[in-house]
Every structure is written in C-alpha cells, then in structure tokens.
Amino acid sequence: MRIHKEGTFDGVWTVFVGPCLCFSDLSETEADALMAAFARLAASRA
C-alpha cells in the first residue's frame, strides 16, 4: 500500500493512501500522524 502526502503553498496537506483513499485539509502534524497510523496498519497486515 502506497502512502504519501502532498502540501500546498498555503500549508494545507493531503494524505493519499493506496489508489483511492485521500484525506485533505490537514495540518502537517495531522498528515504525519495519519501517515504513521496507516503505515503501522499496513505493517501489521504484511
């Protein structure tokens, strides 16, 4: 599962999980926490 984040010029972040799921309007801290949570979930299922 690919997990990555993209930021905009105004500091708003979007996290993409796999090919279909995304979470937007996040702060950088929220984006990092969400990425860490999904990374732990993916590792536990591997």
PyMOL Python script that loads the backbone (N, CA, C, O; Angstrom):
from pymol import cmd

cmd.read_pdbstr("""\
ATOM      1  N   MET A   1       0.856  -1.173   0.000  1.00  0.00           N
ATOM      2  CA  MET A   1       0.000   0.000   0.000  1.00  0.00           C
ATOM      3  C   MET A   1       0.902   1.236   0.000  1.00  0.00           C
ATOM      4  O   MET A   1       1.766   1.384   0.864  1.00  0.00           O
ATOM      5  N   ARG A   2       0.694   2.102  -0.958  1.00  0.00           N
ATOM      6  CA  ARG A   2       1.477   3.334  -1.045  1.00  0.00           C
ATOM      7  C   ARG A   2       0.799   4.419  -0.214  1.00  0.00           C
ATOM      8  O   ARG A   2      -0.404   4.651  -0.337  1.00  0.00           O
ATOM      9  N   ILE A   3       1.586   5.078   0.631  1.00  0.00           N
ATOM     10  CA  ILE A   3       1.094   6.167   1.477  1.00  0.00           C
ATOM     11  C   ILE A   3       2.024   7.360   1.255  1.00  0.00           C
ATOM     12  O   ILE A   3       3.236   7.251   1.440  1.00  0.00           O
ATOM     13  N   HIS A   4       1.455   8.490   0.860  1.00  0.00           N
ATOM     14  CA  HIS A   4       2.281   9.683   0.701  1.00  0.00           C
ATOM     15  C   HIS A   4       1.455  10.935   0.970  1.00  0.00           C
ATOM     16  O   HIS A   4       0.226  10.891   1.021  1.00  0.00           O
ATOM     17  N   LYS A   5       2.160  12.048   1.142  1.00  0.00           N
ATOM     18  CA  LYS A   5       1.475  13.315   1.400  1.00  0.00           C
ATOM     19  C   LYS A   5       1.977  14.368   0.431  1.00  0.00           C
ATOM     20  O   LYS A   5       3.102  14.306  -0.063  1.00  0.00           O
ATOM     21  N   GLU A   6       1.115  15.331   0.177  1.00  0.00           N
ATOM     22  CA  GLU A   6       1.449  16.469  -0.669  1.00  0.00           C
ATOM     23  C   GLU A   6       0.964  17.732   0.018  1.00  0.00           C
ATOM     24  O   GLU A   6      -0.135  17.774   0.570  1.00  0.00           O
ATOM     25  N   GLY A   7       1.795  18.754  -0.024  1.00  0.00           N
ATOM     26  CA  GLY A   7       1.440  20.029   0.576  1.00  0.00           C
ATOM     27  C   GLY A   7       1.206  21.097  -0.472  1.00  0.00           C
ATOM     28  O   GLY A   7       1.724  21.018  -1.585  1.00  0.00           O
ATOM     29  N   THR A   8       0.424  22.089  -0.106  1.00  0.00           N
ATOM     30  CA  THR A   8       0.180  23.218  -0.996  1.00  0.00           C
ATOM     31  C   THR A   8       0.956  24.427  -0.501  1.00  0.00           C
ATOM     32  O   THR A   8       1.526  24.402   0.590  1.00  0.00           O
ATOM     33  N   PHE A   9       0.978  25.463  -1.286  1.00  0.00           N
ATOM     34  CA  PHE A   9       1.725  26.665  -0.940  1.00  0.00           C
ATOM     35  C   PHE A   9       1.228  27.321   0.346  1.00  0.00           C
ATOM     36  O   PHE A   9       1.981  28.042   1.001  1.00  0.00           O
ATOM     37  N   ASP A  10      -0.034  27.079   0.715  1.00  0.00           N
ATOM     38  CA  ASP A  10      -0.590  27.720   1.911  1.00  0.00           C
ATOM     39  C   ASP A  10      -0.531  26.831   3.153  1.00  0.00           C
ATOM     40  O   ASP A  10      -1.158  27.146   4.165  1.00  0.00           O
ATOM     41  N   GLY A  11       0.215  25.721   3.088  1.00  0.00           N
ATOM     42  CA  GLY A  11       0.424  24.890   4.269  1.00  0.00           C
ATOM     43  C   GLY A  11      -0.640  23.849   4.536  1.00  0.00           C
ATOM     44  O   GLY A  11      -0.670  23.268   5.621  1.00  0.00           O
ATOM     45  N   VAL A  12      -1.518  23.596   3.574  1.00  0.00           N
ATOM     46  CA  VAL A  12      -2.551  22.572   3.722  1.00  0.00           C
ATOM     47  C   VAL A  12      -2.015  21.283   3.109  1.00  0.00           C
ATOM     48  O   VAL A  12      -1.426  21.294   2.028  1.00  0.00           O
ATOM     49  N   TRP A  13      -2.225  20.174   3.812  1.00  0.00           N
ATOM     50  CA  TRP A  13      -1.680  18.892   3.379  1.00  0.00           C
ATOM     51  C   TRP A  13      -2.795  17.916   3.032  1.00  0.00           C
ATOM     52  O   TRP A  13      -3.887  17.962   3.597  1.00  0.00           O
ATOM     53  N   THR A  14      -2.486  17.026   2.080  1.00  0.00           N
ATOM     54  CA  THR A  14      -3.371  15.931   1.699  1.00  0.00           C
ATOM     55  C   THR A  14      -2.580  14.639   1.814  1.00  0.00           C
ATOM     56  O   THR A  14      -1.440  14.562   1.356  1.00  0.00           O
ATOM     57  N   VAL A  15      -3.184  13.621   2.426  1.00  0.00           N
ATOM     58  CA  VAL A  15      -2.558  12.301   2.541  1.00  0.00           C
ATOM     59  C   VAL A  15      -3.298  11.351   1.613  1.00  0.00           C
ATOM     60  O   VAL A  15      -4.526  11.272   1.632  1.00  0.00           O
ATOM     61  N   PHE A  16      -2.532  10.633   0.803  1.00  0.00           N
ATOM     62  CA  PHE A  16      -3.074   9.643  -0.124  1.00  0.00           C
ATOM     63  C   PHE A  16      -2.702   8.255   0.380  1.00  0.00           C
ATOM     64  O   PHE A  16      -1.537   7.982   0.671  1.00  0.00           O
ATOM     65  N   VAL A  17      -3.701   7.381   0.482  1.00  0.00           N
ATOM     66  CA  VAL A  17      -3.495   6.013   0.947  1.00  0.00           C
ATOM     67  C   VAL A  17      -3.982   5.078  -0.152  1.00  0.00           C
ATOM     68  O   VAL A  17      -5.175   5.012  -0.448  1.00  0.00           O
ATOM     69  N   GLY A  18      -3.040   4.359  -0.749  1.00  0.00           N
ATOM     70  CA  GLY A  18      -3.419   3.487  -1.849  1.00  0.00           C
ATOM     71  C   GLY A  18      -3.916   4.294  -3.033  1.00  0.00           C
ATOM     72  O   GLY A  18      -3.686   5.501  -3.105  1.00  0.00           O
ATOM     73  N   PRO A  19      -4.597   3.635  -3.965  1.00  0.00           N
ATOM     74  CA  PRO A  19      -5.023   4.325  -5.183  1.00  0.00           C
ATOM     75  C   PRO A  19      -6.325   5.123  -5.053  1.00  0.00           C
ATOM     76  O   PRO A  19      -6.645   5.914  -5.940  1.00  0.00           O
ATOM     77  N   CYS A  20      -7.076   4.934  -3.973  1.00  0.00           N
ATOM     78  CA  CYS A  20      -8.432   5.505  -3.933  1.00  0.00           C
ATOM     79  C   CYS A  20      -8.756   6.372  -2.725  1.00  0.00           C
ATOM     80  O   CYS A  20      -9.746   7.102  -2.764  1.00  0.00           O
ATOM     81  N   LEU A  21      -7.984   6.327  -1.671  1.00  0.00           N
ATOM     82  CA  LEU A  21      -8.359   6.992  -0.424  1.00  0.00           C
ATOM     83  C   LEU A  21      -7.492   8.224  -0.208  1.00  0.00           C
ATOM     84  O   LEU A  21      -6.268   8.147  -0.317  1.00  0.00           O
ATOM     85  N   CYS A  22      -8.124   9.375   0.101  1.00  0.00           N
ATOM     86  CA  CYS A  22      -7.350  10.567   0.421  1.00  0.00           C
ATOM     87  C   CYS A  22      -8.036  11.363   1.525  1.00  0.00           C
ATOM     88  O   CYS A  22      -9.260  11.364   1.656  1.00  0.00           O
ATOM     89  N   PHE A  23      -7.210  12.037   2.308  1.00  0.00           N
ATOM     90  CA  PHE A  23      -7.667  12.906   3.391  1.00  0.00           C
ATOM     91  C   PHE A  23      -7.057  14.273   3.133  1.00  0.00           C
ATOM     92  O   PHE A  23      -5.844  14.388   2.956  1.00  0.00           O
ATOM     93  N   SER A  24      -7.884  15.309   3.111  1.00  0.00           N
ATOM     94  CA  SER A  24      -7.375  16.632   2.763  1.00  0.00           C
ATOM     95  C   SER A  24      -7.664  17.645   3.862  1.00  0.00           C
ATOM     96  O   SER A  24      -8.334  17.355   4.853  1.00  0.00           O
ATOM     97  N   ASP A  25      -7.134  18.841   3.650  1.00  0.00           N
ATOM     98  CA  ASP A  25      -7.284  19.965   4.588  1.00  0.00           C
ATOM     99  C   ASP A  25      -6.672  19.650   5.946  1.00  0.00           C
ATOM    100  O   ASP A  25      -7.270  19.938   6.983  1.00  0.00           O
ATOM    101  N   LEU A  26      -5.476  19.056   5.939  1.00  0.00           N
ATOM    102  CA  LEU A  26      -4.791  18.677   7.169  1.00  0.00           C
ATOM    103  C   LEU A  26      -3.621  19.611   7.437  1.00  0.00           C
ATOM    104  O   LEU A  26      -3.039  20.183   6.516  1.00  0.00           O
ATOM    105  N   SER A  27      -3.287  19.756   8.720  1.00  0.00           N
ATOM    106  CA  SER A  27      -2.036  20.422   9.059  1.00  0.00           C
ATOM    107  C   SER A  27      -0.910  19.420   8.822  1.00  0.00           C
ATOM    108  O   SER A  27      -1.175  18.232   8.637  1.00  0.00           O
ATOM    109  N   GLU A  28       0.335  19.876   8.824  1.00  0.00           N
ATOM    110  CA  GLU A  28       1.448  18.948   8.609  1.00  0.00           C
ATOM    111  C   GLU A  28       1.532  17.922   9.733  1.00  0.00           C
ATOM    112  O   GLU A  28       1.849  16.760   9.482  1.00  0.00           O
ATOM    113  N   THR A  29       1.256  18.331  10.959  1.00  0.00           N
ATOM    114  CA  THR A  29       1.263  17.407  12.094  1.00  0.00           C
ATOM    115  C   THR A  29       0.187  16.344  11.940  1.00  0.00           C
ATOM    116  O   THR A  29       0.439  15.164  12.188  1.00  0.00           O
ATOM    117  N   GLU A  30      -1.000  16.749  11.537  1.00  0.00           N
ATOM    118  CA  GLU A  30      -2.086  15.786  11.317  1.00  0.00           C
ATOM    119  C   GLU A  30      -1.743  14.820  10.187  1.00  0.00           C
ATOM    120  O   GLU A  30      -2.011  13.622  10.284  1.00  0.00           O
ATOM    121  N   ALA A  31      -1.154  15.343   9.124  1.00  0.00           N
ATOM    122  CA  ALA A  31      -0.778  14.498   7.991  1.00  0.00           C
ATOM    123  C   ALA A  31       0.270  13.470   8.403  1.00  0.00           C
ATOM    124  O   ALA A  31       0.174  12.301   8.029  1.00  0.00           O
ATOM    125  N   ASP A  32       1.267  13.899   9.169  1.00  0.00           N
ATOM    126  CA  ASP A  32       2.301  12.969   9.635  1.00  0.00           C
ATOM    127  C   ASP A  32       1.714  11.891  10.535  1.00  0.00           C
ATOM    128  O   ASP A  32       2.085  10.723  10.423  1.00  0.00           O
ATOM    129  N   ALA A  33       0.807  12.269  11.422  1.00  0.00           N
ATOM    130  CA  ALA A  33       0.178  11.299  12.324  1.00  0.00           C
ATOM    131  C   ALA A  33      -0.669  10.302  11.544  1.00  0.00           C
ATOM    132  O   ALA A  33      -0.655   9.109  11.846  1.00  0.00           O
ATOM    133  N   LEU A  34      -1.397  10.773  10.557  1.00  0.00           N
ATOM    134  CA  LEU A  34      -2.223   9.888   9.741  1.00  0.00           C
ATOM    135  C   LEU A  34      -1.356   8.925   8.936  1.00  0.00           C
ATOM    136  O   LEU A  34      -1.683   7.744   8.821  1.00  0.00           O
ATOM    137  N   MET A  35      -0.258   9.421   8.379  1.00  0.00           N
ATOM    138  CA  MET A  35       0.653   8.550   7.645  1.00  0.00           C
ATOM    139  C   MET A  35       1.252   7.484   8.554  1.00  0.00           C
ATOM    140  O   MET A  35       1.368   6.324   8.156  1.00  0.00           O
ATOM    141  N   ALA A  36       1.628   7.863   9.758  1.00  0.00           N
ATOM    142  CA  ALA A  36       2.194   6.893  10.703  1.00  0.00           C
ATOM    143  C   ALA A  36       1.172   5.828  11.072  1.00  0.00           C
ATOM    144  O   ALA A  36       1.513   4.649  11.165  1.00  0.00           O
ATOM    145  N   ALA A  37      -0.063   6.228  11.279  1.00  0.00           N
ATOM    146  CA  ALA A  37      -1.113   5.266  11.640  1.00  0.00           C
ATOM    147  C   ALA A  37      -1.355   4.274  10.509  1.00  0.00           C
ATOM    148  O   ALA A  37      -1.460   3.073  10.759  1.00  0.00           O
ATOM    149  N   PHE A  38      -1.444   4.749   9.275  1.00  0.00           N
ATOM    150  CA  PHE A  38      -1.658   3.836   8.155  1.00  0.00           C
ATOM    151  C   PHE A  38      -0.430   2.971   7.901  1.00  0.00           C
ATOM    152  O   PHE A  38      -0.570   1.821   7.484  1.00  0.00           O
ATOM    153  N   ALA A  39       0.768   3.495   8.142  1.00  0.00           N
ATOM    154  CA  ALA A  39       1.978   2.686   7.981  1.00  0.00           C
ATOM    155  C   ALA A  39       1.995   1.542   8.991  1.00  0.00           C
ATOM    156  O   ALA A  39       2.371   0.422   8.649  1.00  0.00           O
ATOM    157  N   ARG A  40       1.588   1.816  10.238  1.00  0.00           N
ATOM    158  CA  ARG A  40       1.509   0.748  11.248  1.00  0.00           C
ATOM    159  C   ARG A  40       0.470  -0.289  10.849  1.00  0.00           C
ATOM    160  O   ARG A  40       0.703  -1.488  10.996  1.00  0.00           O
ATOM    161  N   LEU A  41      -0.665   0.159  10.349  1.00  0.00           N
ATOM    162  CA  LEU A  41      -1.707  -0.764   9.906  1.00  0.00           C
ATOM    163  C   LEU A  41      -1.209  -1.641   8.757  1.00  0.00           C
ATOM    164  O   LEU A  41      -1.430  -2.852   8.759  1.00  0.00           O
ATOM    165  N   ALA A  42      -0.547  -1.042   7.792  1.00  0.00           N
ATOM    166  CA  ALA A  42      -0.027  -1.803   6.652  1.00  0.00           C
ATOM    167  C   ALA A  42       1.027  -2.808   7.109  1.00  0.00           C
ATOM    168  O   ALA A  42       1.063  -3.933   6.610  1.00  0.00           O
ATOM    169  N   ALA A  43       1.885  -2.417   8.054  1.00  0.00           N
ATOM    170  CA  ALA A  43       2.928  -3.318   8.548  1.00  0.00           C
ATOM    171  C   ALA A  43       2.332  -4.490   9.312  1.00  0.00           C
ATOM    172  O   ALA A  43       2.856  -5.602   9.247  1.00  0.00           O
ATOM    173  N   SER A  44       1.252  -4.254  10.030  1.00  0.00           N
ATOM    174  CA  SER A  44       0.646  -5.328  10.818  1.00  0.00           C
ATOM    175  C   SER A  44      -0.065  -6.345   9.937  1.00  0.00           C
ATOM    176  O   SER A  44      -0.298  -7.477  10.360  1.00  0.00           O
ATOM    177  N   ARG A  45      -0.408  -5.952   8.723  1.00  0.00           N
ATOM    178  CA  ARG A  45      -1.103  -6.854   7.796  1.00  0.00           C
ATOM    179  C   ARG A  45      -0.142  -7.540   6.834  1.00  0.00           C
ATOM    180  O   ARG A  45      -0.554  -8.392   6.048  1.00  0.00           O
ATOM    181  N   ALA A  46       1.130  -7.177   6.889  1.00  0.00           N
ATOM    182  CA  ALA A  46       2.118  -7.760   5.957  1.00  0.00           C
ATOM    183  C   ALA A  46       2.560  -9.132   6.412  1.00  0.00           C
ATOM    184  O   ALA A  46       3.384  -9.766   5.752  1.00  0.00           O
TER     185      ALA A  46
END
""", "prot")
cmd.dss("prot")
cmd.show_as("cartoon", "prot")
cmd.util.cbc("prot")
cmd.orient("prot")
